[in-house]
């Protein structure tokens, strides 16, 4: 039934596992069943709240967001954009364009015409010829006066500044440094090397002793503690944890079945105590009463109201036609003139014909044709 668990535990079960499994499962089942019942009740309440409250609230929020908040936000954004644009143009008009115009049309022309142009003229007309003259004078002075004196000056400077330091380095500093390196630093280096080797050997011996001491005092007791205490305890705890996990899974499924059975029992009780009587009352009491009210009261009242409305509309139309004809006759009586025959529309719902035996029947709501005399009819 549980192939994954069978693959997960291929080893044969021992007596410790069998002794731990049943008490653990009983305790876990007693603990998990109320939790599962509470969980299923909360899940049912959450589903009911989501269906009855949260979804309508979400739809209402979507509608409000779509028809109220989004248009208002767009309006505010456009207004803010317009204000920002206006402020930007205002800042440019107040702070940027005046300084740009001042720099472009005042400072730059003044600097060009008052500073740069005179400085260029001074450099081109005064300083360049003066520099060339000074360069030529210095060259003539060096060639005519300083060049003959240069050879003696160089020898004097060499004798005063270069030769003493060269002799000092060659005959004093270099031999002293070579002797110091050969007779002092080299033996000192060999001595330090021998001392370092001795210290290394001493350190290796101390490290070996400390390692042996640590092995005797720490490693061997730790290995013994792990092998004979912690490993068995860990195995027992692993078996207990595995069995607790399996027991939790089995107890959760069993609690789910119990919760489903309790829910079905509550549903059956609610149906038999409330649903079935309400369905019987609706089907055997409310429905016949509604049919009687509909057939005996509502339909006759609706029909009478429709007929009354038609009669009232017909009476109003007849009254309007009578008033219109009386007004036209009074106008012709006051003003005069030959009366022109006009087609007369019959009252809606009634049709007349001159000289006919019986009125023609028309559909309700249709306007009758104009009256035609029997002579014109032929």
RAZIFEN-V186821 format. One line per field, one symbol per residue. ss: DSSP state (a for helix, b for strand, c for the rest). psi: psi as a letter, one per 30 degrees, with the letter a starting at -180 (. if undefined). burial: + if it has 16 or more other ideal C-beta (glycine too) atoms within 10 Angstrom, else -. Layout:
ss->???
psi->???
burial->???
This chain:
ss->ccaaaaaaccccccaaaaaaaaaaaaaaaaaaaaaaaaaaaaaaaaaaaaaaaaaaaaaaaaaaaaaaaaaaaaaaaaaaaaaaaaaaaaaaaaaaaaaaaaaaaaaaaaaaaaaaaaaaaaaaaaaaaaaaaaaaaaaaaaaaaaaaaaaaaaaaaaaaaaaaaaaaaaaaaaaaaaaaaaaaaaaaaaaaaaaaaaaaaaaaaaaaaaaaaaaaaaaaaaaaaaaaaaaaaaaaaaaaaaaaaaaaaaaaaaaaaaaaaaaaaaaaaaaaaaaaaaaaaaaaaaaaaaaaaaaaaaaaaaaaaaaaaaaaaaaaaaaaaaaaaaaaaaaaaaaccccccccccccccccccccccccccccccccccccccaaaac
psi->eieeeeefifkkkaeeeefeeeeeeeeeeeeeeeeeeeeeeeeeeeeeeeeeeeeeeeeeeeeeeefdeeeeeeeeeeeeeeeeeeeeeeeeeefeeeeeeeeefeeeeeeeffeeeeeeeeeeeeeeeeeeeeeeeeeeeeefefeefeeeeeeeeeeeeeeeeeeeeefeeeeeeeeeeefeeeeeeeeeeeeeeeeeeeeeeeeeeeeeeeeefeeeeeeeeeefeeeeeeeeeeeeeeeeeeeeeeeeeeeeeeeeeeeeeeeeeeefeeeeeeeeeeefeeeeeeeeeeefeeeeeeeeeeeeeeeeeeeeeeeeeeeeeeeeeeeeeeealkkkkkkkklkkfkklkkflekkkklkkfkkllkkkleeff.
burial->-------------------++--++--++--++--++--+------------------------------------------------------------------------------------------------------------------------------------------------------------------------------------------------------+--+++-+++-+++-+++-++---------------------------------------------------------+----------------------------++++-+-+--------------+--+-------
